[in-house]
Amino acid sequence: MTIRKPKVIVTRKLPDIIETRMMELFDCELNLADDAFTRDQMLDAVKRAEILVPTVTDRIDRDIINAAGENLKMIASFGTGVDHLDFPATRKKGIIVTNTPDVLTEDTADMTMALILAVPRRLVEGEQLVRDGKWTGWSPTGMLGHRIWGKRLGIIGMGRIGTAVARRAKGFGLSVHYHNRNRVPEEVEKDLEATFWSSLDQMIAHMDILSINCPHTPATYHLLNSRRLGLMKSHAYIVNTSRGEVIDEAALVKSLSQNQIAGAGLDVYEKEPEINPKLIKLSNVVLLPHMGSATIEGRIAMGERVIINIKTWVDGHNPPDRVIDTMF
């Protein structure tokens, strides 16, 4: 019996163990150089592939989707977010879209908590002081930051990652608050000792630390704009491990440079991989290269989910991680 092997094109280098398994299961075309696809390369890929495996940094707009050949049946995205592709266009063409949820939750929550600790305690500034040979020894007023124990943490987006952040924050003695489209079940609130705020503006005005954990959608674009940043306390901090587009970056730079807020920890940016040069010059900001989910375990788990989604579809079943209309 001949096993059907669909044409699969992968846009970036994946873990070796995942690539090996893909080559065994599918007629797979890999990107061993790991150079991001140009627009022309992406257009060529969607014309030849039956299944495309892109990442969250691949911009797949309506024109690219419309240029796809009739043989493109599935986009099995390597990542949780799907804001990098035009979902309405895929739906119109009947292209199935899948992602890799759940597997990144704990890793991203760990990174969020690391930034919540690093920014108020000035960890990166202290590390740089030592490396530059400028540390002269302990002093009662040296490198003073702020404790997080007893402070109010406001979580914007209480999904899987937001909930995982809340669980960690509770262990560090933070008072947990959240704003979400829908209130979480009462038992979850009770377990996390979390307070729901129906008004985002009111929550922002009362928090010491804000953690952005909502996805990027048309509704959340620049959710944290100049007006809302102006509601924050002058001693408050903001952490973003979600999507850069959720914050108006120009407004954030202004708030930070004018000391309207105390600091920020950012793992994502509005125009990645470009970073606003004004952000780089600020000492009260910790900047990371979108590494919130960057663990070996997480990347392998993502690849395994991609393989499961493809294999399930090839076998004639509905992929477990199919993205549906209600997600938008």
C-alpha positions in Angstrom: 0.0 0.0 0.0 1.4 3.4 -1.0 1.2 6.0 1.6 0.4 9.5 0.3 3.0 12.1 1.0 1.8 15.6 0.6 4.1 18.4 -0.6 5.0 20.4 2.5 7.1 23.6 2.3 8.7 24.8 5.6 9.7 28.5 5.7 12.3 28.4 8.5 14.8 26.1 10.1 13.1 23.9 12.7 14.7 21.6 15.3 16.5 18.7 13.7 14.4 16.0 15.3 11.3 17.7 13.8 12.8 18.1 10.3 13.9 14.5 10.3 10.4 13.3 11.2 8.8 15.6 8.5 11.1 14.2 5.9 10.0 10.7 6.8 6.3 11.5 6.7 6.0 14.0 3.9 7.4 15.2 0.6 9.1 18.0 2.6 11.0 21.0 1.4 13.1 22.5 4.2 14.8 25.9 4.6 18.2 24.8 6.0 19.7 28.2 5.5 17.1 29.7 7.9 16.9 32.9 5.9 13.4 34.5 6.0 11.5 34.0 2.8 11.3 37.0 0.5 7.9 37.9 -0.9 8.8 36.2 -4.2 9.9 33.0 -2.4 6.6 33.0 -0.4 4.6 33.5 -3.6 6.5 30.6 -5.2 5.9 28.4 -2.1 2.1 28.9 -1.9 1.9 28.1 -5.6 3.8 24.8 -5.2 2.8 23.5 -1.8 -0.1 21.5 -0.7 0.7 22.4 2.9 2.7 25.5 4.0 4.4 25.6 7.3 5.2 29.2 8.1 6.2 30.9 11.4 4.7 33.9 13.2 7.2 36.3 11.5 6.1 35.3 7.9 3.7 38.0 6.6 1.1 36.2 4.5 -1.3 38.8 3.3 -4.4 38.6 1.1 -2.4 39.0 -2.2 -0.2 36.0 -1.3 -3.2 33.9 -0.3 -5.0 34.8 -3.5 -1.9 33.9 -5.6 -1.9 30.4 -4.1 -2.4 27.5 -6.3 -5.5 25.3 -6.1 -3.3 22.6 -4.5 -2.7 24.7 -1.3 -5.1 23.1 1.1 -3.5 23.8 4.5 -1.4 26.4 6.4 0.0 24.6 9.4 1.6 27.6 11.3 4.5 27.0 13.6 3.4 29.2 16.5 0.3 30.2 18.5 -0.6 33.6 17.0 -2.1 33.8 13.5 -2.1 37.6 13.1 0.7 37.2 10.5 -1.7 35.8 7.9 -5.0 37.1 6.4 -7.4 34.6 7.9 -10.5 35.9 6.0 -8.7 35.3 2.7 -7.8 31.7 3.7 -11.3 31.1 4.7 -12.6 32.4 1.4 -10.3 30.1 -0.5 -11.1 27.1 1.7 -7.6 26.8 3.1 -7.4 25.1 6.5 -5.3 27.0 9.1 -3.8 25.4 12.2 -1.6 26.7 15.0 0.3 25.3 18.0 -1.5 26.4 21.2 -0.9 25.3 24.8 2.8 24.2 24.4 4.2 27.7 24.8 2.1 28.7 27.8 4.6 27.9 30.6 7.7 29.1 28.8 6.1 32.5 28.0 4.7 32.8 31.5 8.2 32.1 32.9 9.7 34.9 30.7 6.9 37.3 31.7 7.6 36.7 35.4 11.3 37.1 34.7 10.7 40.6 33.3 8.3 41.4 36.1 11.2 40.7 38.5 14.0 42.2 36.3 12.6 45.6 35.6 11.7 46.9 39.1 14.8 45.4 40.6 17.1 46.8 37.9 18.7 43.5 37.2 20.0 44.2 33.8 21.4 47.6 34.9 23.2 45.9 37.7 24.7 43.2 35.5 25.9 45.8 33.1 27.5 47.8 36.0 29.5 44.7 36.9 30.6 44.0 33.3 31.7 47.6 32.8 33.9 47.4 35.8 32.0 50.3 37.4 30.8 48.6 40.6 32.7 49.8 43.6 31.0 47.7 46.2 27.9 47.5 48.2 26.4 50.7 49.6 23.1 51.4 51.4 21.8 53.5 48.5 23.4 51.6 45.6 21.2 50.2 42.8 17.9 50.7 44.6 14.9 49.3 42.9 11.4 48.4 44.0 10.1 45.2 45.7 7.3 43.4 44.0 5.9 41.7 47.0 2.6 43.3 47.9 2.3 45.2 44.7 -0.7 45.1 42.3 -0.3 43.2 39.1 -2.8 43.9 36.3 -3.0 41.2 33.6 -4.5 42.3 30.3 -5.7 39.0 28.7 -6.5 36.2 31.1 -6.2 33.3 28.6 -3.8 30.4 29.1 -0.7 32.5 29.4 -2.3 35.2 31.5 -3.6 32.5 33.9 -0.1 31.0 34.1 1.4 34.4 34.9 -1.2 34.9 37.6 -0.3 31.6 39.2 3.4 32.6 39.3 2.6 36.1 40.5 0.6 34.8 43.4 3.6 32.8 44.6 5.7 36.0 44.6 3.2 37.8 46.8 1.6 40.0 44.1 -2.0 41.0 44.3 -3.5 39.7 41.0 -6.0 41.7 39.0 -7.1 41.1 35.4 -9.1 42.5 32.5 -10.5 40.1 29.9 -13.2 40.0 27.3 -15.0 37.4 29.4 -14.7 36.8 33.1 -13.0 33.6 34.1 -14.9 30.9 36.1 -15.4 31.7 39.7 -13.3 28.8 40.9 -10.3 30.0 38.9 -10.7 33.5 40.4 -10.8 32.0 43.8 -7.8 29.7 43.3 -5.7 32.6 41.9 -7.2 35.2 44.4 -7.7 37.3 41.3 -9.9 40.4 41.0 -11.8 41.1 37.7 -12.0 44.6 36.4 -14.7 45.2 33.7 -13.1 48.6 33.0 -9.6 48.4 31.5 -9.1 52.1 32.2 -9.9 51.8 35.8 -7.7 48.8 36.3 -4.7 50.5 34.6 -5.0 53.5 36.9 -4.7 51.4 40.0 -1.9 48.9 39.1 1.8 49.0 40.0 2.7 46.5 37.2 0.8 45.8 33.9 1.4 42.5 32.0 0.2 42.4 28.4 -0.9 38.8 27.6 -3.7 39.3 25.0 -3.3 38.4 21.3 -3.0 41.0 18.5 -6.3 41.5 16.8 -7.9 44.5 15.2 -9.6 45.1 18.5 -6.3 45.1 20.5 -4.2 47.1 18.1 -2.7 50.0 20.1 -4.9 49.0 23.0 -2.3 50.7 25.2 -2.3 54.1 23.5 -1.2 57.5 24.7 -4.3 58.1 26.7 -4.2 54.8 28.5 -0.5 55.0 29.2 -1.3 58.4 30.7 -3.6 56.7 33.2 -0.7 54.7 34.7 0.9 55.6 38.0 4.3 57.3 37.7 5.9 54.4 39.7 4.3 51.7 37.5 5.9 49.3 35.1 4.7 47.6 32.0 5.7 44.2 30.6 4.8 42.9 27.2 5.5 39.3 26.0 2.5 39.2 23.7 2.6 41.3 20.5 4.3 44.6 20.0 1.3 46.0 18.1 -0.8 46.0 21.3 1.2 49.0 22.6 1.6 52.3 20.7 5.4 52.2 20.8 5.9 55.9 20.1 3.6 56.8 23.0 5.4 54.3 25.2 8.8 55.9 24.4 7.4 59.3 25.3 6.0 58.0 28.6 9.2 56.4 29.6 11.5 59.2 28.5 9.4 61.8 30.4 9.2 59.5 33.5 5.5 59.3 33.3 5.9 55.6 34.1 8.9 54.0 35.8 10.0 51.4 33.3 9.2 48.6 30.9 10.2 45.0 30.0 9.7 44.2 26.3 10.1 40.9 24.5 8.1 42.1 21.4 8.0 45.2 19.2 5.7 47.0 16.9 7.9 46.6 13.8 10.0 43.5 14.5 12.8 43.0 14.0 13.3 46.8 14.0 13.4 48.3 17.4 12.8 52.0 18.0 16.3 53.5 18.6 14.9 55.7 21.3 13.9 52.6 23.3 17.5 51.3 23.1 18.8 54.5 24.6 16.6 54.3 27.7 18.1 52.8 30.8 14.7 52.0 32.4 13.8 49.4 29.8 14.8 45.8 29.5 14.8 44.7 25.8 14.7 41.0 24.8 14.8 39.5 21.2 11.3 37.9 21.2 12.5 34.9 23.2 9.5 34.3 25.4 8.9 30.8 24.1 12.5 30.1 23.1 13.1 26.8 24.9 14.3 23.6 23.3 11.4 21.7 24.8 8.9 24.3 23.6 10.2 24.4 20.0 10.1 20.6 19.7 6.6 20.5 21.2 5.5 23.1 18.6 7.0 21.0 15.8 5.2 17.9 17.0 1.9 19.8 17.0 2.5 20.8 13.4 3.2 17.2 12.4 0.1 16.0 14.3 -2.1 18.6 12.5 -0.8 17.7 9.1 -0.9 14.0 9.6 -4.5 14.2 11.0 -5.6 16.1 7.9 -3.8 13.8 5.5 -5.6 10.9 7.2 -9.0 12.5 6.5 -9.8 14.0 9.9 -10.2 17.5 11.3 -6.9 18.8 12.7 -7.0 19.2 16.5 -5.6 22.8 16.4 -7.7 24.1 13.5 -8.2 27.9 13.8 -11.9 28.7 13.6 -13.9 31.9 13.0 -14.7 32.5 16.6 -11.1 33.2 17.4 -11.4 36.5 15.5 
